[in-house]
Amino acid sequence: MEASIVYNSSSYADGNLQHSSWAADDDLPDWDATGTAAAAAAATAAGSRSRNVQEERHLHAEEEEEEDEDGEQEEEGGNQQQQEDEQLLSADFDLSRDQVIERIEQLALQLVASAAAGQLPELRCVSTAASNVHMAQQYAAAARRPAAGSAHDSQATGSVSAYGIAGSALQFGSGMGDDDFDEAAAGGGFSQGMLQLLDAVHGLLRSGRTATQRDLYYTLLGPPFFNHSRDLKTALQAALALLRVPRSSLGIAAASKGAVAGRLLLRCRPGEAWQDCSLTGPAGRAIPGEVGAIQAMQMRPSGARFILVVEKDAVFQRLVEDRLFEALPCVLLTGRGMPDVASRAFLAALVAASSTAADGSSSRPLPVLGLVDWNPGGVAILLSYKHGSAAMGLEAQRYAVPSLAWLGVTSDMLQDVPSSACQPLTPRDRAQLTNLKTRLAGCCPSWLPELEGMEGLGLKADIEALYAVMGHAGLATELAKRMMQRQYLV
């Protein structure tokens, strides 16, 4: 009896090869020799095809797994790069002095290592170029530091807590400043100057002292490290972007520039007597140049209904002399032109303090209004308070006050002003107008008609031009009326 392998044709229909048990010839069907050979050949061919299909499927599955792994690795790498870039777009405002010192030392070591290797330093930070700035719709916090005590402590309203204001805020894109550093570092001058700057601020922090940028230039960092004070300013902005810290964290303070007056109580620290800003002279109370001192202040608006930001010191003093804050309870603030960081930080802190009522409960922040010249420069000043500026780097958004509205000077206030009290626009004014119109289209479209009016008339006007029709005392009356009637551009 001979044994044979029998192919189960029903299994073939399912695409499976099966072997029967060994069986005797007389147990098999009565096939002829030809049929048996054909069936055997078909079975062999089918088995071969099935094995090939399975091998191809297995190979394809392995390739898909490899592609998935490669895709996951690429995605992880992309996510990591994105996270690193996003980290460069924000500053750390709450680092301790020792943490800032550690960052400085790490950056200095990186510069030294590159110089020792004869290579340009590989430095990455956000680019503060105007082309890398955009306006983003969001609820921007006016200040982001924790309160020094209870959030409902009426005696600690100056301990600014964050609050939301609907509006636009200036933000930096993901553009990085590698090329700027490579170009500036050629020849090693940039690295030497940066090392000298880092050494100077490192010494300030270690000793617990502060210095102004002017002090640094004239006492430590003049030629040959920096040939001009603006070169030091550029290097300082680069250092702030690289370290991702605010200027105040480096022990660099600014000279006092801004001033405040009106219905506001201030004290520098808990336990001291409150200072009444309505009792100051025409010059008002000086705003500290150091942001840290502003953050330590306690502020309590006393019956104020508005905050009025005035571009010019002379106009500010006139309004204080005319006691505008008595005719209409308000707080007056000036940055004396384009505001410095301290003036912007003070305004943001004041707005935040106004959102806490005397009983400690939350309330609506005071409206913030701006009085500036009717010219491109005045509009740029309003935008600096409202959204920040590229020159402020990573601090721009922190001190922005998106709720600020344009009170004046506006075109309807100039209807009776003689053309002799106005000035023609310069080519520089027209170029600035073009840039401002692009910015306003996305964030303040209601302001655009004012710029178009300037451009159409080819004229601009100072705040003082209103004296020609209102007199000096009439300006305060007109402003009070407009604030009460809410005649301002949001």
C-alpha positions as CSV (number, residue, x, y, z in Angstrom):
1,M,0.0,0.0,0.0
2,E,1.5,3.3,-1.0
3,A,0.9,6.6,0.8
4,S,-0.1,9.8,-1.1
5,I,-0.7,13.5,-0.2
6,V,-4.3,14.4,-0.9
7,Y,-5.2,18.1,-1.7
8,N,-8.5,19.2,-0.2
9,S,-10.1,21.2,-3.0
10,S,-12.6,22.8,-0.7
11,S,-9.7,24.3,1.3
12,Y,-8.2,25.6,-1.9
13,A,-11.3,27.7,-2.5
14,D,-10.4,29.4,0.9
15,G,-6.9,30.0,-0.3
16,N,-5.4,27.5,2.2
17,L,-3.2,24.5,1.6
18,Q,-3.9,21.5,3.8
19,H,-2.3,18.1,4.1
20,S,-4.5,15.0,4.7
21,S,-3.4,12.2,6.8
22,W,-1.4,9.4,5.2
23,A,-4.0,7.1,3.5
24,A,-4.0,3.9,1.5
25,D,-4.5,3.9,-2.2
26,D,-7.8,2.0,-1.9
27,D,-9.1,4.8,0.4
28,L,-8.5,7.4,-2.4
29,P,-11.0,8.4,-5.1
30,D,-10.8,6.6,-8.4
31,W,-8.9,9.2,-10.4
32,D,-7.0,8.5,-13.5
33,A,-3.3,9.1,-13.7
34,T,-3.7,12.3,-15.7
35,G,-6.2,13.8,-13.4
36,T,-4.1,13.0,-10.4
37,A,-1.0,14.7,-12.0
38,A,-3.0,17.8,-13.0
39,A,-4.4,18.1,-9.5
40,A,-0.9,17.7,-8.0
41,A,0.5,20.4,-10.3
42,A,-2.3,22.8,-9.5
43,A,-1.8,22.3,-5.8
44,T,1.9,23.0,-6.1
45,A,1.3,26.2,-8.1
46,A,-1.4,27.4,-5.8
47,G,0.8,26.8,-2.8
48,S,3.6,28.8,-4.4
49,R,1.3,31.7,-5.2
50,S,-0.1,31.7,-1.7
51,R,3.4,31.8,-0.1
52,N,4.4,34.7,-2.4
53,V,1.3,36.6,-1.4
54,Q,2.0,36.1,2.3
55,E,5.7,37.1,1.9
56,E,4.7,40.3,0.0
57,R,2.1,41.1,2.7
58,H,4.7,40.6,5.5
59,L,7.3,42.7,3.6
60,H,4.7,45.5,3.0
61,A,3.7,45.5,6.7
62,E,7.4,45.8,7.7
63,E,7.8,48.7,5.3
64,E,4.7,50.4,6.7
65,E,6.0,50.0,10.2
66,E,9.4,51.5,9.2
67,E,7.6,54.5,7.5
68,D,5.5,55.0,10.6
69,E,8.6,55.0,12.8
70,D,10.3,57.5,10.5
71,G,7.2,59.7,10.4
72,E,6.9,59.6,14.2
73,Q,10.6,60.5,14.5
74,E,10.2,63.4,12.1
75,E,7.1,64.5,13.9
76,E,8.8,64.3,17.2
77,G,11.8,66.3,15.9
78,G,9.5,68.9,14.4
79,N,7.5,69.2,17.6
80,Q,10.7,69.5,19.6
81,Q,12.0,72.3,17.3
82,Q,8.6,74.0,17.5
83,Q,8.6,73.8,21.3
84,E,12.2,75.3,21.3
85,D,11.1,78.1,19.0
86,E,8.0,78.9,21.1
87,Q,10.2,79.0,24.2
88,L,12.3,81.6,22.6
89,L,9.2,83.8,22.0
90,S,8.6,84.3,25.7
91,A,10.6,85.8,28.5
92,D,10.9,84.5,32.1
93,F,9.9,87.4,34.4
94,D,10.0,85.5,37.7
95,L,13.5,84.1,37.8
96,S,15.5,84.7,40.9
97,R,18.8,86.6,40.8
98,D,20.8,83.4,41.1
99,Q,18.9,81.8,38.2
100,V,19.7,84.9,36.0
101,I,23.3,84.7,37.0
102,E,23.4,81.0,36.0
103,R,22.0,81.8,32.6
104,I,24.6,84.6,32.1
105,E,27.4,82.2,33.0
106,Q,26.1,79.5,30.6
107,L,25.9,82.0,27.8
108,A,29.4,83.4,28.5
109,L,30.8,79.9,28.5
110,Q,29.2,79.3,25.1
111,L,30.8,82.5,23.7
112,V,34.2,81.6,25.2
113,A,34.1,78.1,23.8
114,S,33.2,79.3,20.3
115,A,35.9,81.9,20.4
116,A,38.5,79.3,21.6
117,A,37.5,77.1,18.7
118,G,37.9,79.9,16.2
119,Q,34.2,79.7,15.3
120,L,31.3,82.1,15.2
121,P,28.9,81.6,18.2
122,E,25.8,79.6,17.4
123,L,23.2,81.8,19.1
124,R,19.5,81.6,18.5
125,C,16.9,84.1,19.7
126,V,13.7,85.7,18.4
127,S,14.2,88.4,15.9
128,T,12.8,91.8,17.0
129,A,12.8,93.2,13.5
130,A,9.5,94.9,12.4
131,S,9.0,92.2,9.8
132,N,8.7,89.6,12.5
133,V,6.0,91.4,14.4
134,H,2.2,90.8,14.0
135,M,-0.9,91.7,15.8
136,A,-2.9,88.9,17.5
137,Q,-6.4,89.0,18.7
138,Q,-6.5,87.8,22.3
139,Y,-7.3,88.6,25.9
140,A,-4.0,90.2,26.8
141,A,-3.0,90.4,30.5
142,A,-1.8,93.8,31.5
143,A,0.6,92.4,34.0
144,R,1.6,88.9,34.9
145,R,3.2,89.0,38.3
146,P,1.8,87.3,41.4
147,A,0.1,89.4,44.0
148,A,2.2,90.1,47.1
149,G,-0.7,89.3,49.3
150,S,-4.3,88.4,49.2
151,A,-6.0,89.1,45.9
152,H,-8.8,90.8,47.8
153,D,-6.6,92.9,50.1
154,S,-7.7,96.5,49.5
155,Q,-4.4,97.7,50.9
156,A,-2.5,95.8,48.3
157,T,-4.1,96.8,45.0
158,G,-0.7,97.7,43.7
159,S,0.3,94.1,43.8
160,V,-0.7,93.7,40.3
161,S,-2.6,90.5,39.3
162,A,-3.4,89.6,35.7
163,Y,-6.7,90.4,34.2
164,G,-8.2,90.0,30.7
165,I,-8.8,92.9,28.3
166,A,-10.3,92.1,24.9
167,G,-8.2,93.4,22.1
168,S,-5.1,93.0,20.0
169,A,-1.6,92.5,21.3
170,L,1.8,92.8,19.5
171,Q,3.4,89.4,19.2
172,F,6.6,88.2,17.6
173,G,6.6,85.5,14.9
174,S,8.9,82.5,14.8
175,G,11.7,84.2,12.9
176,M,15.0,83.7,14.6
177,G,18.0,86.0,14.7
178,D,20.8,83.7,13.8
179,D,22.0,85.6,10.7
180,D,22.2,88.9,12.6
181,F,24.5,87.3,15.2
182,D,26.6,85.6,12.6
183,E,27.0,88.9,10.7
184,A,27.7,90.9,13.8
185,A,30.1,88.4,15.2
186,A,32.5,88.5,12.2
187,G,35.9,89.4,13.4
188,G,35.1,88.6,17.0
189,G,34.1,92.1,17.9
190,F,30.6,91.1,18.8
191,S,31.6,88.3,21.0
192,Q,34.1,90.5,22.9
193,G,31.5,93.2,23.4
194,M,28.9,90.8,24.4
195,L,31.2,89.1,26.9
196,Q,32.1,92.6,28.3
197,L,28.4,93.4,28.7
198,L,27.6,90.1,30.3
199,D,30.5,90.6,32.7
200,A,29.2,94.0,33.7
201,V,25.6,92.9,34.4
202,H,27.0,89.7,36.1
203,G,28.9,92.0,38.5
204,L,25.8,94.1,39.1
205,L,23.7,91.1,40.0
206,R,26.4,89.6,42.2
207,S,26.8,92.9,44.1
208,G,23.0,93.6,44.3
209,R,23.4,96.9,42.6
210,T,21.7,98.6,39.7
211,A,23.0,100.9,36.9
212,T,21.5,102.8,34.1
213,Q,22.4,102.1,30.5
214,R,24.1,105.5,30.3
215,D,26.2,104.5,33.4
216,L,27.3,101.3,31.8
217,Y,28.4,103.0,28.6
218,Y,30.4,105.8,30.2
219,T,32.0,103.8,33.0
220,L,32.4,100.3,31.7
221,L,31.5,99.7,28.1
222,G,32.7,102.6,26.0
223,P,35.3,102.3,23.2
224,P,36.8,100.0,22.1
225,F,33.9,97.6,23.0
226,F,31.1,99.9,21.8
227,N,31.8,103.0,19.7
228,H,28.4,104.5,20.4
229,S,25.7,104.2,23.0
230,R,23.3,102.9,20.4
231,D,25.7,100.0,19.8
232,L,25.4,99.1,23.5
233,K,21.6,99.4,23.2
234,T,21.6,96.9,20.3
235,A,23.9,94.5,22.2
236,L,21.7,94.8,25.3
237,Q,18.5,93.9,23.3
238,A,20.4,90.9,21.9
239,A,21.4,89.9,25.4
240,L,17.8,90.2,26.7
241,A,16.6,88.0,23.8
242,L,19.3,85.4,24.3
243,L,18.8,85.2,28.1
244,R,15.0,85.6,27.7
245,V,14.7,87.9,30.7
246,P,13.4,91.5,31.1
247,R,15.8,94.4,31.5
248,S,15.1,94.7,35.2
249,S,16.4,91.2,35.8
250,L,19.8,92.3,34.7
251,G,20.0,95.1,37.2
252,I,19.7,97.8,34.5
253,A,17.4,100.7,35.4
254,A,16.3,103.7,33.4
255,A,16.4,107.3,34.5
256,S,13.0,108.6,35.7
257,K,11.0,109.9,32.7
258,G,7.3,109.6,33.2
259,A,5.0,111.4,35.8
260,V,1.6,110.9,37.3
261,A,-1.0,113.2,39.0
262,G,-4.6,113.2,39.9
263,R,-7.0,110.9,41.8
264,L,-4.5,108.3,42.9
265,L,-3.0,107.2,46.2
266,L,0.5,105.6,46.1
267,R,2.9,104.1,48.5
268,C,6.2,102.5,47.7
269,R,5.9,99.6,50.2
270,P,3.5,98.3,52.8
271,G,3.5,100.2,56.1
272,E,4.5,103.5,54.6
273,A,2.2,106.5,54.4
274,W,0.0,106.8,51.3
275,Q,0.9,109.7,48.9
276,D,-1.9,111.7,47.4
277,C,-1.0,112.4,43.7
278,S,-3.7,115.2,43.6
279,L,-1.5,117.3,45.9
280,T,1.6,117.3,43.7
281,G,2.7,120.4,41.8
282,P,2.2,120.8,38.1
283,A,5.1,118.4,37.4
284,G,3.3,115.6,39.1
285,R,4.9,112.7,40.9
286,A,7.9,111.1,39.1
287,I,7.4,107.5,38.0
288,P,10.4,105.3,39.1
289,G,12.7,104.3,36.3
290,E,13.1,100.8,37.7
291,V,10.3,98.3,36.9
292,G,11.0,96.4,40.1
293,A,10.2,99.5,42.2
294,I,6.9,99.9,40.2
295,Q,6.0,96.3,40.9
296,A,6.6,96.9,44.6
297,M,4.3,99.9,44.7
298,Q,0.7,99.8,46.0
299,M,-1.8,101.8,44.0
300,R,-5.3,102.8,44.9
301,P,-7.3,105.0,42.5
302,S,-9.4,107.3,44.7
303,G,-12.7,107.9,43.0
304,A,-11.2,108.2,39.5
305,R,-13.4,107.4,36.5
306,F,-10.8,107.6,33.8
307,I,-7.1,107.3,33.1
308,L,-5.8,110.0,30.7
309,V,-2.4,109.4,29.0
310,V,-0.9,112.6,27.7
311,E,1.9,112.7,25.2
312,K,3.5,116.0,26.1
313,D,4.8,117.1,29.5
314,A,3.9,120.7,28.8
315,V,0.2,119.8,28.1
316,F,0.3,117.4,31.1
317,Q,1.4,120.3,33.4
318,R,-1.2,122.6,32.0
319,L,-4.0,120.1,32.7
320,V,-2.7,119.5,36.2
321,E,-2.6,123.3,36.8
322,D,-6.2,123.5,35.5
323,R,-7.2,120.7,37.9
324,L,-8.8,118.6,35.2
325,F,-9.0,115.7,37.7
326,E,-11.4,117.8,39.9
327,A,-13.7,118.7,37.0
328,L,-13.8,115.1,36.0
329,P,-12.2,112.6,38.5
330,C,-9.3,111.0,36.6
331,V,-5.6,110.0,36.8
332,L,-3.2,111.9,34.5
333,L,-0.1,110.2,33.2
334,T,2.6,111.2,30.8
335,G,5.6,109.4,29.4
336,R,7.0,112.7,28.0
337,G,6.9,111.6,24.3
338,M,7.5,108.0,23.3
339,P,7.1,106.2,26.6
340,D,9.9,104.2,28.2
341,V,9.4,100.7,29.7
342,A,8.8,102.1,33.2
343,S,6.0,104.4,32.0
344,R,4.3,101.5,30.2
345,A,4.8,99.2,33.1
346,F,3.3,101.8,35.5
347,L,0.2,102.3,33.3
348,A,-0.3,98.5,33.1
349,A,0.0,98.3,36.9
350,L,-2.4,101.2,37.4
351,V,-5.1,99.6,35.1
352,A,-4.7,96.3,36.9
353,A,-5.1,98.0,40.3
354,S,-8.2,99.8,39.1
355,S,-9.9,96.4,38.6
356,T,-10.0,95.8,42.3
357,A,-12.7,97.7,44.3
358,A,-12.1,99.2,47.7
359,D,-13.9,96.3,49.4
360,G,-11.5,93.8,47.6
361,S,-14.0,92.6,45.0
362,S,-13.3,92.6,41.3
363,S,-14.6,95.5,39.2
364,R,-14.3,96.8,35.6
365,P,-10.9,98.4,35.0
366,L,-10.9,102.2,34.4
367,P,-11.2,103.3,30.8
368,V,-7.8,104.4,29.4
369,L,-7.8,107.3,27.0
370,G,-4.9,108.9,25.0
371,L,-4.3,112.6,24.2
372,V,-1.6,113.0,21.5
373,D,-0.7,115.3,18.6
374,W,-2.7,114.8,15.4
375,N,0.3,113.4,13.5
376,P,1.9,110.0,12.7
377,G,4.2,110.3,15.7
378,G,1.2,110.7,18.0
379,V,-0.5,107.7,16.7
380,A,2.7,105.7,17.1
381,I,2.8,106.7,20.7
382,L,-0.7,105.5,21.3
383,L,0.1,102.2,19.7
384,S,3.2,101.8,21.9
385,Y,0.9,102.0,25.0
386,K,-1.8,100.0,23.5
387,H,0.1,97.1,21.9
388,G,3.8,97.6,22.8
389,S,6.6,98.1,20.3
390,A,9.2,95.9,18.6
391,A,11.9,97.8,20.4
392,M,10.7,96.5,23.7
393,G,11.5,92.9,22.6
394,L,9.9,90.2,24.7
395,E,8.6,92.7,27.2
396,A,6.2,94.3,24.6
397,Q,3.2,92.2,25.4
398,R,3.6,92.2,29.2
399,Y,2.9,95.9,29.5
400,A,0.4,96.4,26.7
401,V,-2.9,98.0,27.5
402,P,-5.2,96.9,24.6
403,S,-8.2,98.8,26.0
404,L,-6.6,102.2,25.4
405,A,-8.8,104.5,23.3
406,W,-8.0,107.6,21.3
407,L,-9.5,110.7,22.9
408,G,-7.7,113.3,20.9
409,V,-6.5,115.2,19.1
410,T,-8.9,114.0,16.3
411,S,-10.0,115.7,13.1
412,D,-13.4,116.9,14.4
413,M,-11.6,118.9,17.2
414,L,-9.7,120.8,14.5
415,Q,-12.6,122.0,12.4
416,D,-12.3,125.6,13.6
417,V,-8.5,125.6,13.9
418,P,-6.9,127.9,11.3
419,S,-4.6,126.2,8.8
420,S,-1.8,128.5,10.0
421,A,-1.8,126.6,13.3
422,C,-1.1,123.3,11.4
423,Q,2.1,122.0,9.7
424,P,2.5,120.2,6.3
425,L,3.4,116.6,6.4
426,T,7.0,115.7,5.7
427,P,8.2,112.8,3.4
428,R,9.1,111.0,6.6
429,D,5.6,111.6,8.0
430,R,4.1,110.2,4.8
431,A,6.3,107.1,5.0
432,Q,5.3,106.6,8.6
433,L,1.6,107.0,7.7
434,T,1.9,104.2,5.2
435,N,3.3,101.8,7.8
436,L,0.8,102.8,10.4
437,K,-2.2,102.3,8.1
438,T,-1.0,98.7,7.5
439,R,-0.8,98.1,11.2
440,L,-4.2,99.8,12.0
441,A,-6.1,97.8,9.4
442,G,-5.7,94.7,11.5
443,C,-6.1,96.0,15.0
444,C,-7.7,99.5,15.0
445,P,-9.8,100.0,11.9
446,S,-11.8,102.8,13.5
447,W,-8.6,104.9,13.6
448,L,-7.9,104.6,9.9
449,P,-10.1,107.6,8.8
450,E,-7.9,109.9,11.0
451,L,-4.8,108.8,9.2
452,E,-6.5,109.1,5.8
453,G,-7.6,112.6,6.8
454,M,-4.0,113.6,7.6
455,E,-2.9,112.1,4.3
456,G,-5.7,113.7,2.3
457,L,-5.1,117.2,3.7
458,G,-1.3,116.8,3.8
459,L,-1.4,118.5,7.3
460,K,-0.7,117.6,10.9
461,A,-1.4,119.5,14.1
462,D,0.0,119.6,17.7
463,I,-2.2,119.5,20.8
464,E,-1.3,123.2,21.3
465,A,-3.1,124.1,18.1
466,L,-6.4,123.8,20.0
467,Y,-5.4,126.8,22.2
468,A,-6.1,128.9,19.1
469,V,-9.8,128.3,19.4
470,M,-10.3,127.1,23.0
471,G,-7.7,129.0,25.0
472,H,-5.5,127.3,27.6
473,A,-8.4,126.8,30.1
474,G,-10.8,125.6,27.4
475,L,-8.8,122.5,26.6
476,A,-9.5,120.9,30.0
477,T,-13.2,121.7,29.6
478,E,-13.4,120.2,26.1
479,L,-11.6,117.0,27.3
480,A,-13.9,116.6,30.3
481,K,-17.0,116.9,28.0
482,R,-15.6,114.4,25.5
483,M,-14.8,111.9,28.2
484,M,-18.3,112.2,29.7
485,Q,-19.9,111.8,26.3
486,R,-17.6,108.9,25.4
487,Q,-16.4,110.7,22.3
488,Y,-13.3,108.7,21.6
489,L,-12.1,106.1,19.2
490,V,-11.8,102.5,20.5
